[in-house]
Structure formats: C-alpha cells, structure tokens
Amino acid sequence: LAPARRSFVIWACGLTLLASLLLNALTILCPEGYYDTLVYHLGVPRAYLLSGRLGEVPFNAHQHTMGYWHMMYVWGLLLWDEVFCKVLHAGAGVLLVAAVVTGAGSLAPSSRGAGWVAGLLLGTAPVVCLSGWPAAAEMPTALFGALCGIAAIRSAAASEDSRAAWARLAGIAGGLALGTKLTGGLAVARTSVVRDDDV
C-alpha cells in the first residue's frame, strides 16, 4: 500500500477498535448475568470469602479447576466488587488485541497495517466481544495463548543469540495460559509443533 493509504488503514482500524472498546466497556457496568460466572468464576471466589478461607466448596463441582486468575477475583471481590473483576477480565481482552496488533505487525514488518487489520478482525469479532463482557477466564487464556504462539514463532525465526530467550518467553506464556484455564494447554500443544522450517 502507498504510505497515505496505509496511514488511512491504520487510523480507520484504530478508530473502529476504539469504538468497539467503548461499546463493550458499557457492559462492564451492567450486573453480571452470565451463568458460568455466577456459579463458577465468581461463585467459588465468593464462597471462599464467605467461609473465610480457601477450602472445600461442597456444592460446586468446578471448584477443583480454579486457576490463578480466579484467585485474583478473590482479591477483586474482597477489595471492591464484581465490577473490578469484569474490568480485570476485559483488560486482558484489550491486552490480547494489543498483542495481536504488535505481534502480527512484527511478523509482517513489510506491511505496517497488517497488525492493525489483524487486531480489527479480532477485536470486533462477535465471539470475542461476547467473551469479554463477563468476569470469566477466556480473555486471559487467549492473551497468554497468543503470546505463547507469537513468542514460539519469533523463537523459530530468531537468530541463535535470541532464540532461547523467545523460547523461554513462549514457555512462560504457555504456563500462564494453562494456569488460567485448563484449555490453555492447547496453546502449549500448538506451540510444540512450531519448527524452524514452519516459519
């Protein structure tokens, strides 16, 4: 693209993402109504607070799959309320879009607008917007999964000097994805198949 057209694409993508962010931010102020959040994502942390300890929650079958992100919800509920937890979850979604914008841009350096187009497609996808509304675990899992994948691809394409650092970063991000939600293990599995000849 010509520089003027590329600049227009970047601005258009950025403004559309900002409008999407502002519209989705309104949902943070709405009362929580997502079943999984009420029963599990915030239900178990609330039960911990009501009992005064981290322990057995006999009425909830999901209690044994709590990740570290849910422990941050305990602090959010203790210090504020469910709005803080929704802001925390939505913030991970904003960071996810930012990671895709910068990650895709760095993987396609000859096309500066590629990252913005990728971010626009992700940030305005209905499933992403709907997943960002409740206080859940989808956004941080996707964030760390994306960082894991980007770092693995960068590791495979990097010089010998920086390859190990990118691989470590991929491992850390994969561990964070898995620690957030068990399906985060898919990021680790996907990353393990990235090889030098794939890039």
C-alpha positions in Angstrom: 0.0 0.0 0.0 1.0 3.6 -0.6 2.1 5.4 2.6 -1.1 7.6 2.6 -3.4 4.7 2.1 -1.5 2.6 4.8 -1.9 5.5 7.2 -5.6 5.7 6.4 -6.0 1.9 7.1 -4.1 2.2 10.4 -6.3 5.2 11.5 -9.5 3.5 10.4 -8.7 0.3 12.2 -7.6 2.1 15.3 -10.8 4.3 15.5 -13.0 1.2 14.8 -11.2 -0.7 17.6 -11.7 2.3 19.9 -15.4 2.4 19.1 -15.7 -1.3 19.8 -13.9 -1.0 23.0 -16.1 1.9 24.2 -19.3 0.0 23.3 -18.1 -3.1 25.1 -17.0 -1.1 28.1 -20.6 -0.2 28.8 -21.3 -3.9 29.6 -18.8 -3.8 32.5 -21.3 -1.6 34.4 -24.2 -4.0 33.9 -24.9 -6.5 36.6 -23.3 -9.9 36.0 -25.7 -12.4 34.4 -23.5 -15.0 32.8 -24.3 -18.4 34.3 -20.7 -19.7 34.4 -19.6 -16.5 36.1 -22.3 -16.6 38.7 -21.8 -20.3 39.5 -18.1 -20.7 39.0 -15.8 -17.8 38.0 -17.2 -15.5 40.8 -19.3 -18.1 42.7 -16.3 -20.1 44.0 -14.3 -17.0 45.0 -17.4 -15.6 46.8 -17.7 -18.9 48.6 -14.1 -18.6 49.7 -14.7 -15.1 51.1 -17.9 -16.2 52.8 -16.2 -19.1 54.5 -13.2 -17.0 55.4 -10.7 -19.5 53.8 -9.7 -21.3 50.7 -11.1 -24.7 51.0 -13.7 -27.2 50.0 -16.9 -25.9 48.4 -19.2 -28.9 48.6 -21.9 -27.5 46.4 -19.7 -26.7 43.3 -18.3 -29.4 41.1 -16.0 -26.9 39.4 -14.0 -25.9 42.5 -11.0 -28.1 41.6 -10.4 -26.4 38.3 -9.8 -22.9 39.8 -6.8 -21.1 38.2 -4.7 -18.3 39.4 -6.9 -15.8 37.6 -9.7 -16.8 39.8 -7.6 -16.1 42.9 -7.2 -12.5 41.5 -11.1 -12.4 41.5 -11.0 -13.3 45.2 -8.9 -10.1 45.8 -11.2 -8.1 43.4 -14.3 -9.2 45.3 -12.6 -8.5 48.7 -11.4 -5.1 47.8 -14.2 -3.9 45.6 -16.9 -5.9 43.8 -17.7 -7.8 40.6 -17.1 -4.7 38.5 -13.4 -4.9 39.3 -13.4 -8.5 38.2 -15.1 -7.6 34.9 -12.6 -4.7 34.4 -9.7 -7.2 35.0 -11.1 -9.7 32.5 -11.9 -7.0 29.9 -8.4 -5.5 30.4 -6.9 -8.9 29.4 -9.0 -8.7 26.2 -7.6 -5.2 25.4 -4.1 -6.6 26.0 -5.0 -9.5 23.7 -5.9 -7.2 20.9 -2.7 -5.1 21.5 -0.6 -8.3 21.5 -2.1 -9.3 18.2 -1.6 -5.8 16.7 2.1 -5.7 17.7 2.7 -9.4 17.2 1.2 -9.6 13.7 2.9 -6.3 12.8 6.3 -7.7 13.9 5.8 -10.9 12.0 4.9 -9.0 8.8 7.3 -6.0 9.1 7.0 -5.1 5.4 3.2 -4.4 5.9 2.7 -2.0 8.8 -1.0 -2.2 8.5 -1.2 -6.0 8.8 -1.1 -5.9 12.6 -3.9 -3.3 12.7 -6.1 -5.3 10.3 -5.5 -8.4 12.4 -6.4 -6.5 15.6 -9.5 -5.1 14.0 -10.7 -8.6 12.9 -10.1 -10.0 16.4 -11.3 -7.0 18.4 -14.6 -6.7 16.6 -15.4 -10.5 16.2 -18.7 -11.1 18.0 -17.4 -14.1 19.9 -14.5 -12.1 21.3 -16.8 -9.2 22.3 -19.3 -11.6 24.0 -16.5 -13.4 25.8 -15.1 -10.1 27.1 -18.3 -9.0 28.9 -18.5 -11.3 31.9 -15.8 -11.9 34.6 -14.5 -15.2 33.3 -11.2 -16.8 32.2 -11.5 -16.7 28.4 -9.7 -13.4 27.8 -6.5 -14.1 29.9 -6.3 -17.6 28.5 -6.5 -16.2 24.9 -4.0 -13.5 25.8 -1.4 -15.8 27.2 -2.1 -18.4 24.4 -1.5 -15.7 21.8 1.7 -14.5 23.5 2.9 -18.1 23.6 2.3 -18.6 19.9 3.8 -15.3 18.9 6.9 -16.0 21.0 7.3 -19.5 19.6 7.1 -18.2 16.0 9.6 -15.5 16.9 11.9 -18.1 18.5 11.8 -20.3 15.4 12.6 -17.2 13.2 15.2 -15.6 15.5 19.0 -15.7 15.4 20.9 -18.1 17.6 21.5 -15.4 20.1 17.9 -14.6 20.9 16.3 -18.0 20.1 16.5 -19.3 23.7 15.0 -16.1 25.2 12.0 -16.3 22.8 11.5 -20.0 23.6 11.6 -19.2 27.4 9.1 -16.5 26.9 6.8 -18.9 25.0 7.1 -21.4 27.8 6.2 -18.8 30.5 3.3 -17.6 28.5 2.1 -21.2 27.8 2.3 -21.9 31.6 0.3 -18.8 32.3 -2.3 -19.9 29.8 -2.5 -23.3 31.3 -2.7 -21.9 34.8 -5.6 -19.6 33.9 -7.8 -22.3 32.4 -7.2 -26.0 31.6 -7.9 -25.4 27.9 -4.9 -23.1 27.9 -3.0 -26.4 27.4 -4.0 -26.1 23.8 -1.6 -23.1 23.4 1.2 -25.2 24.7 0.3 -28.1 22.4 0.1 -25.8 19.4 3.4 -24.2 20.2 5.2 -27.5 20.5 4.7 -28.1 16.7 6.4 -24.9 15.6 9.6 -25.7 14.0 12.3 -23.8 12.1 11.0 -24.8 8.7 7.5 -23.7 9.6 8.5 -20.0 9.5 
